[in-house]
């Protein structure tokens, strides 16, 4: 950042944010906004010296305050005149109602001088009753007080109402500030919540991938063990079938048959060897040699048949 740039530390930025939110019109500035726009922050800080929270300049705000003060004075004077006029109208109405009473003497009906003399006390009396009524409405516990105490309370009622009005305005202002703060916090909480949800989703995805890999390895090991168990079970079933098929008696019979066939094969081989020797000795002979060849062929065929029978027997045995 260049030397001419405007920069504040964390606490200064927070103070600037509070000043802007209190002394300037509501703009919902965040600390991030001020950090990203340092020159704008400097401008706001300068404006806060010449502008109030309503957006008016300080000079115009003072003139407006004086104008409102004059308006309140004029309004007070007008209200006094309006109250006196209404009280007099009420008394005139009461007077005209009484004039309809036949028991009144002509003097009571046409004595305006005496009526003028008692007008002020009656106005004061009616004004006092209305003030006491207003006091009791504002403070119902004052209904049982003496007139002196009520008069003292009425004398202070205007200041009390002004103080309560100021308190209500301050409460509204504070509520407005709290509303702005609540909106800001809600926005911050929403952003934090979204970041937390994103982080949680990423962690869940990573954990799921890692867990899925471990689960796949476990499933592969399980399937391998299950396959081996099934192979062993099939082998056991095969052995069980062989055990049930070839009992000890059958095995003994097959052994005897095999021994007999092997003995017959040996005899046939011996005969075939003799025939081969004879053939080699008499191969030069004519018809006798042909007889010997036929005999040799016959013996060889018989030997092959017995050898095949022995092989088939061994296959069925195993």
C-alpha positions as CSV (number, residue, x, y, z in Angstrom):
1,X,0.0,0.0,0.0
2,X,1.3,3.4,-0.9
3,X,2.2,5.9,1.8
4,X,-0.7,8.2,0.9
5,X,-3.3,5.4,1.3
6,X,-5.6,5.5,4.2
7,X,-5.3,2.5,6.6
8,X,-6.6,1.8,10.0
9,X,-5.8,-1.1,12.4
10,X,-8.5,-3.5,13.5
11,X,-9.7,-1.5,16.5
12,X,-9.7,1.8,14.5
13,X,-11.7,0.2,11.7
14,X,-14.3,-1.1,14.2
15,X,-14.5,2.4,15.7
16,X,-14.9,3.9,12.2
17,X,-17.7,1.5,11.5
18,X,-19.5,2.5,14.7
19,X,-19.1,6.2,13.9
20,X,-20.4,5.7,10.4
21,X,-23.4,3.7,11.6
22,X,-24.3,6.2,14.4
23,X,-23.5,9.6,12.8
24,X,-24.5,8.8,9.2
25,X,-27.7,7.7,7.6
26,X,-28.2,3.9,7.9
27,X,-26.0,2.2,5.3
28,X,-25.2,-1.2,6.9
29,X,-21.5,-0.9,6.4
30,X,-19.4,-3.9,7.3
31,X,-15.7,-4.0,8.4
32,X,-14.9,-5.8,5.1
33,X,-16.5,-3.0,3.1
34,X,-14.3,-0.4,4.9
35,X,-11.2,-2.5,4.5
36,X,-11.7,-3.1,0.8
37,X,-12.4,0.6,0.2
38,X,-9.9,2.7,2.3
39,X,-10.5,6.0,0.5
40,X,-14.2,5.6,0.8
41,X,-13.7,5.1,4.5
42,X,-11.7,8.3,4.7
43,X,-14.6,10.1,2.9
44,X,-17.1,8.7,5.3
45,X,-15.0,9.8,8.3
46,X,-14.8,13.3,6.8
47,X,-18.5,13.5,6.1
48,X,-19.4,12.4,9.7
49,X,-18.0,15.8,10.9
50,X,-20.4,17.7,8.7
51,X,-23.5,15.5,8.6
52,X,-25.8,14.0,11.2
53,X,-27.6,10.7,11.2
54,X,-30.6,12.1,9.3
55,X,-28.4,13.1,6.4
56,X,-28.5,16.9,7.0
57,X,-25.5,19.1,7.4
58,X,-24.7,20.3,10.9
59,X,-25.5,23.9,10.0
60,X,-28.9,22.9,8.5
61,X,-29.6,20.6,11.4
62,X,-29.0,23.5,13.9
63,X,-31.3,25.7,11.8
64,X,-33.9,23.0,11.8
65,X,-33.6,22.6,15.5
66,X,-34.2,26.3,16.0
67,X,-37.2,26.2,13.6
68,X,-38.7,23.3,15.5
69,X,-38.2,25.1,18.8
70,X,-40.1,28.1,17.4
71,X,-42.8,25.8,16.1
72,X,-43.2,24.3,19.6
73,X,-43.5,27.7,21.2
74,X,-46.1,28.7,18.6
75,X,-47.9,25.4,19.1
76,X,-47.9,25.9,22.9
77,X,-49.4,29.4,22.5
78,X,-52.0,28.1,20.1
79,X,-52.9,25.2,22.4
80,X,-53.5,27.6,25.3
81,X,-55.8,29.7,23.2
82,X,-57.5,26.6,21.8
83,X,-58.1,25.2,25.3
84,X,-59.5,28.4,26.6
85,X,-61.8,28.7,23.6
86,X,-63.1,25.1,24.0
87,X,-63.7,25.7,27.7
88,X,-65.6,28.9,27.0
89,X,-67.7,27.0,24.4
90,X,-68.5,24.3,26.9
91,X,-69.6,26.9,29.5
92,X,-71.7,28.6,26.9
93,X,-73.4,25.3,26.0
94,X,-74.0,24.7,29.7
95,X,-75.4,28.2,30.0
96,X,-77.8,27.8,27.1
97,X,-79.0,24.5,28.6
98,X,-79.7,26.2,31.9
99,X,-81.6,29.0,30.2
100,X,-84.2,26.4,29.2
101,X,-84.9,25.9,32.9
102,X,-88.2,27.6,33.8
103,X,-87.2,28.1,37.4
104,X,-84.5,30.7,36.5
105,X,-85.4,34.3,37.2
106,X,-85.0,37.0,34.5
107,X,-82.1,38.4,36.3
108,X,-80.3,35.1,36.2
109,X,-81.0,34.9,32.5
110,X,-79.8,38.6,31.7
111,X,-77.1,39.3,34.3
112,X,-74.1,39.2,32.0
113,X,-71.9,41.3,34.4
114,X,-72.2,38.8,37.1
115,X,-71.5,36.0,34.6
116,X,-68.4,37.8,33.4
117,X,-67.2,38.1,37.0
118,X,-67.5,34.4,37.7
119,X,-66.2,33.3,34.3
120,X,-62.5,33.2,35.2
121,X,-63.0,31.1,38.4
122,X,-65.2,28.7,36.5
123,X,-62.6,28.4,33.7
124,X,-59.9,27.8,36.3
125,X,-62.2,25.2,38.0
126,X,-62.9,23.4,34.8
127,X,-59.3,23.5,33.8
128,X,-58.3,22.1,37.1
129,X,-60.7,19.2,36.7
130,X,-59.4,18.4,33.3
131,X,-55.9,18.5,34.5
132,X,-56.8,16.1,37.4
133,X,-58.5,13.8,34.9
134,X,-55.5,13.8,32.7
135,X,-53.2,13.1,35.7
136,X,-55.4,10.2,36.8
137,X,-55.4,8.8,33.3
138,X,-51.6,9.0,33.3
139,X,-51.2,7.8,36.9
140,X,-54.3,6.0,38.2
141,X,-52.8,5.9,41.7
142,X,-53.1,9.7,41.9
143,X,-56.9,9.4,42.1
144,X,-56.8,9.0,45.9
145,X,-54.3,11.9,46.4
146,X,-55.3,15.2,47.9
147,X,-55.9,18.2,45.6
148,X,-52.7,19.9,46.8
149,X,-50.7,16.8,45.9
150,X,-52.6,16.5,42.6
151,X,-51.8,20.1,41.8
152,X,-48.1,19.5,42.5
153,X,-48.1,16.5,40.2
154,X,-50.0,18.4,37.5
155,X,-47.4,21.1,37.7
156,X,-44.7,18.5,36.9
157,X,-46.8,16.5,34.5
158,X,-45.5,18.4,31.4
159,X,-41.9,17.7,32.3
160,X,-42.8,14.0,33.1
161,X,-44.5,13.6,29.7
162,X,-41.6,15.3,28.0
163,X,-39.2,13.0,29.7
164,X,-41.2,9.9,28.9
165,X,-41.5,11.1,25.3
166,X,-37.7,11.5,25.1
167,X,-37.3,8.0,26.6
168,X,-39.6,6.6,24.0
169,X,-37.7,8.3,21.3
170,X,-34.4,7.0,22.7
171,X,-35.9,3.5,22.9
172,X,-37.0,3.7,19.3
173,X,-33.6,4.9,18.3
174,X,-31.9,2.2,20.2
175,X,-34.4,-0.3,18.8
176,X,-33.5,0.9,15.3
177,X,-29.8,0.6,16.0
178,X,-30.4,-2.9,17.4
179,X,-32.4,-3.8,14.3
180,X,-29.5,-2.7,12.1
181,X,-27.1,-4.6,14.3
182,X,-29.4,-7.7,14.2
183,X,-29.6,-7.5,10.4
184,X,-25.8,-7.2,10.2
185,X,-25.4,-10.1,12.6
186,X,-27.9,-12.2,10.8
187,X,-26.0,-11.6,7.5
188,X,-22.7,-12.5,9.2
189,X,-24.3,-15.6,10.8
190,X,-25.8,-16.6,7.5
191,X,-22.4,-16.4,5.8
192,X,-20.7,-18.2,8.6
193,X,-23.4,-20.9,8.5
194,X,-22.9,-21.3,4.7
195,X,-19.2,-21.7,5.2
196,X,-19.7,-24.2,8.0
197,X,-22.1,-26.2,5.8
198,X,-19.7,-26.1,2.9
199,X,-16.8,-27.3,5.2
200,X,-19.1,-30.0,6.7
201,X,-20.0,-31.2,3.2
202,X,-16.4,-31.3,2.2
203,X,-15.4,-33.2,5.3
204,X,-18.3,-35.6,4.8
205,X,-17.3,-36.2,1.2
206,X,-13.7,-36.9,2.1
207,X,-14.7,-39.1,5.0
208,X,-17.1,-41.0,2.8
209,X,-14.5,-41.5,0.1
210,X,-12.0,-42.8,2.7
211,X,-14.6,-45.0,4.3
212,X,-15.8,-46.3,0.9
213,X,-12.2,-47.3,0.0
214,X,-11.8,-49.2,3.3
215,X,-15.2,-50.7,2.9
216,X,-14.3,-51.9,-0.6
217,X,-11.2,-53.6,0.7
218,X,-13.1,-55.3,3.5
219,X,-15.8,-56.4,1.0
220,X,-13.1,-57.8,-1.3
221,X,-11.4,-59.7,1.6
222,X,-14.9,-61.0,2.6
223,X,-15.7,-62.2,-0.9
224,X,-12.3,-63.8,-1.2
225,X,-12.8,-65.7,2.1
226,X,-16.3,-66.6,1.1
227,X,-15.1,-67.9,-2.3
228,X,-12.5,-70.0,-0.6
229,X,-15.0,-71.3,1.8
230,X,-17.4,-72.3,-1.0
231,X,-14.5,-74.1,-2.8
232,X,-13.7,-76.0,0.3
233,X,-17.4,-76.8,0.8
234,X,-17.6,-78.1,-2.8
235,X,-14.5,-80.2,-2.3
236,X,-16.0,-81.6,0.9
237,X,-19.2,-82.4,-0.9
238,X,-17.2,-84.1,-3.6
239,X,-15.3,-86.2,-1.1
240,X,-18.5,-87.0,0.7
241,X,-20.1,-88.2,-2.5
242,X,-17.0,-90.4,-3.2
243,X,-17.1,-91.7,0.3
244,X,-20.7,-92.5,0.0
245,X,-20.3,-94.1,-3.4
246,X,-17.1,-96.2,-2.8
247,X,-17.5,-98.0,0.5
248,X,-14.8,-100.3,1.9
249,X,-16.4,-103.4,0.4
250,X,-16.6,-101.7,-3.1
251,X,-13.0,-100.6,-2.9
252,X,-11.9,-104.1,-2.0
253,X,-13.9,-105.6,-4.9
254,X,-12.4,-103.0,-7.3
255,X,-8.9,-103.8,-6.0
256,X,-9.4,-107.5,-6.7
257,X,-10.7,-106.7,-10.2
258,X,-7.8,-104.4,-10.8
259,X,-5.3,-107.1,-9.6
260,X,-7.0,-109.6,-11.9
261,X,-6.9,-107.3,-14.9
262,X,-3.3,-106.4,-14.2
263,X,-2.5,-110.1,-14.0
264,X,-4.3,-110.8,-17.2
265,X,-2.4,-107.9,-18.8
266,X,0.9,-109.3,-17.7
267,X,0.0,-112.8,-19.1
268,X,-1.1,-111.2,-22.4
269,X,2.2,-109.2,-22.5
270,X,4.2,-112.4,-21.9
271,X,2.3,-114.1,-24.7
272,X,2.7,-111.2,-26.9
273,X,6.4,-111.1,-26.2
274,X,6.6,-114.8,-27.1
275,X,4.7,-114.2,-30.3
276,X,7.0,-111.3,-31.2
277,X,10.0,-113.6,-30.7
278,X,8.3,-116.3,-32.8
279,X,7.5,-113.7,-35.4
280,X,11.1,-112.5,-35.5
281,X,12.2,-116.1,-35.9
282,X,9.7,-117.2,-38.5
283,X,9.2,-114.0,-40.4
284,X,10.8,-115.6,-43.4
285,X,8.2,-118.3,-43.5
286,X,5.2,-118.2,-45.7
287,X,1.7,-119.4,-44.6
288,X,2.9,-120.4,-41.2
289,X,4.1,-116.8,-40.7
290,X,0.7,-115.5,-41.7
291,X,-0.9,-117.7,-39.1
292,X,1.5,-116.4,-36.5
293,X,0.8,-112.8,-37.5
294,X,-2.9,-113.3,-37.1
295,X,-2.3,-115.0,-33.7
296,X,-0.1,-112.0,-32.7
297,X,-2.7,-109.5,-33.9
298,X,-5.4,-111.3,-32.0
299,X,-3.3,-111.3,-28.8
300,X,-2.4,-107.7,-29.2
301,X,-6.0,-106.7,-29.7
302,X,-7.0,-108.6,-26.6
303,X,-4.2,-106.9,-24.6
304,X,-5.3,-103.5,-25.8
305,X,-8.9,-104.3,-24.8
306,X,-7.9,-105.4,-21.3
307,X,-5.6,-102.3,-20.9
308,X,-8.5,-100.0,-21.9
309,X,-10.8,-101.8,-19.4
310,X,-8.2,-101.3,-16.7
311,X,-7.9,-97.5,-17.5
312,X,-11.7,-97.1,-17.5
313,X,-11.8,-98.9,-14.2
314,X,-9.1,-96.7,-12.7
315,X,-11.0,-93.6,-13.9
316,X,-14.2,-94.7,-12.3
317,X,-12.3,-95.5,-9.1
318,X,-10.7,-92.1,-8.8
